[in-house]
Amino acid sequence: MLATDVPVILHNSTRGLLSLDDGRLDVLQLSSDGRPPKRLLSSPMRLVLRARLADGASPNGANGASNGHANGNNTADAPRRLDLHALRQKNANSHALHLTKIHVLVEQTHIADAEAFVEAVMAAAYPVTTPFRKVLLLVNPVGGKGKAKSIVKETVLPILEAAGCLIELQETQYRNHAEEIAKTMELKYEYVAVIATASGDGIICEVLNGLAERPDGKKALRTPIAPLPTGSACACSTNLFGIQDTFNIALAALNVIKGQHLPIDLASILLLPEKKRRVSFLSIAVGMMVDLDFGTEHLRWMGDTRFIYGYVRGVVQSKNYKMRMRFDVTNTDKEAMAKAARDAARADMTPLKPGERRDSHAVVQGPQTASASSKAVVNGNSSSSSEDDGPIAPHVPLQPNDSWVTIESNTDKRMRRDQSTSPPTTPGDKMGGWQNGDSLSYFYAGLMPWVSRDLNCWPVVLPGSGEIDMVVQRVISRKEFIAAIDGAEHGDGYWNENQCYYKLRAFTVENLDKEGTKSFSLDGEQYPFNEFHVEVMPRAATLLSLDGRFTHGLFVSGTNKKGKLNAPPKA
Ligand SMILES: Nc1ncnc2c1ncn2[C@@H]1O[C@H](COP(=O)(O)OP(=O)(O)OP(=O)(O)O)[C@@H](O)[C@H]1O
């Protein structure tokens, strides 16, 4: 529907004009002396939260009328109040967003135009999603720098309320409380459109594990989750909003309001011998990378800088780890994997036709509602709804067969292979250049590109592809490890020949040196390291993302931070 411009009365009784043109909402103040109009608001529709025309029966005044008092004569032909709520950028280059609310009055003669205008604004502001979401907001008061409560009160709630969201807020009271909530809450699917987590990655992991344990686990896991980054490790937000906007709370709140469904793979991890299952959405680490998280908790005040400290400390200790891994490999060819990721990024950037939305790497028709989301994900598996309501499949111990490859690190701690003898990785080499007996510094498996703002560890991840990306890092000199920090946020380490890179459907790991290393980490949480089996659960969970995808790093968009193509080094 085309909306005409709507004449209005502004707060100081001056004349104004509302206009919707070329993807922007403008509020103009008209002058009576022939001067050009003054632009009070000019907002891209992406940042518009709500337009609303007050009920005709009880008109409110323009400025200050939000106190609820009627403005003068309460008659049927009195002017009606129109509210416009949006996020505002300070200037075109600014990432900071502020909530702005404008109230105007519409005279009776323009009410029909104003109604059409409001409808057109809402349609343009929510082209592929449904407004007024019902939000379960979980707040971890102690995560990160401990400021979640005030951030939620001062920034998040005003924005969600301005968009007309219905919010149920729950503070987590103790460790694993979020998991309990997700496991036991009454989940009315038509009611909870999104679980928002004012926390770090830990609470997201807890929520996913709680949902996974429910008798209706399959369906429950697809409840969209949207992070509000108030923890110290907020990798999920880096992947959704980019390095610069990782901690942009207003942008994250906008994602709660308007984010599109992004189906993601999960990993199911069977811990042995206990036979306990956990699910992971982010990372699985053994070796040096485990130390990034553990032993640095007391440095929370540093924010995510504490992980750089953990890395340097790990390099200084320079241990190697003894283990046996079995991989169900789908790809090890670095050039082919980089090309596939770049092709997918290019496809993501192809403009959508009206009415289309992006669902991971597929384009789907129609708007997103809670039930539409279920369908979108279910369509991928073409399973019936009753089958889909049940628990997730049990994780039984995996039985690697002959097609799996076995990667074994050295048994002699002093032995290091001369790296100059590294065989080049060739297409079809399922070992990815690894030679059994090499010294292993760490392995790190991940399901989204960034594990922190400083490290794009898996730059060629294809979300929803049913694969987990695995880096196996040989022991290198301390100097080389420190040099690897440069460019790590852009995925430059990917081309390092001492980093073997695999795409896997599943893998198993056995600890061959239980004295040397006692724990490994899942999404930043520590677990005893004996043996564990990992299987990918394709598209098992859903995040919200403003563009329906993860952010594109420089690695896949073609250039590195030095402005050069991020390509394999020349021989
Ligand atoms: N009220 C509470 N008291 C103590 N621990 C809590 C409380 N609420 C949540 N937790 C725990 O806090 C941990 C950190 O969660 P969160 O995801 O917010 O942050 P993080 O970025 O992963 O870690 P960090 O605490 O370093 O910011 C989780 O293990 C969670 O169980």
The ligand as a Gaussian input file, in Angstrom:
#p B3LYP/6-31G(d) Opt

LIG

0 1
 N       23.096000     -15.778000      40.015000
 C       24.159000     -16.483000      39.635000
 N       25.181000     -16.717000      40.511000
 C       26.281000     -17.399000      40.146000
 N       26.477000     -17.902000      38.906000
 C       25.509000     -17.694000      37.990000
 C       24.312000     -16.977000      38.312000
 N       23.552000     -16.917000      37.196000
 C       24.237000     -17.579000      36.239000
 N       25.403000     -18.038000      36.702000
 C       26.480000     -18.737000      35.967000
 O       27.323000     -17.761000      35.354000
 C       28.100000     -18.400000      34.338000
 C       28.478000     -17.401000      33.277000
 O       27.448000     -17.209000      32.379000
 P       27.385000     -16.121000      31.207000
 O       26.955000     -16.821000      29.992000
 O       26.505000     -14.988000      31.585000
 O       28.804000     -15.492000      31.064000
 P       30.093000     -15.957000      30.292000
 O       30.502000     -14.875000      29.366000
 O       29.921000     -17.344000      29.739000
 O       31.078000     -15.999000      31.416000
 P       31.526000     -14.807000      32.299000
 O       30.917000     -15.115000      33.620000
 O       32.967000     -14.929000      32.209000
 O       31.005000     -13.547000      31.703000
 C       27.247000     -19.593000      33.916000
 O       27.956000     -20.762000      34.201000
 C       26.010000     -19.529000      34.803000
 O       25.566000     -20.789000      35.234000

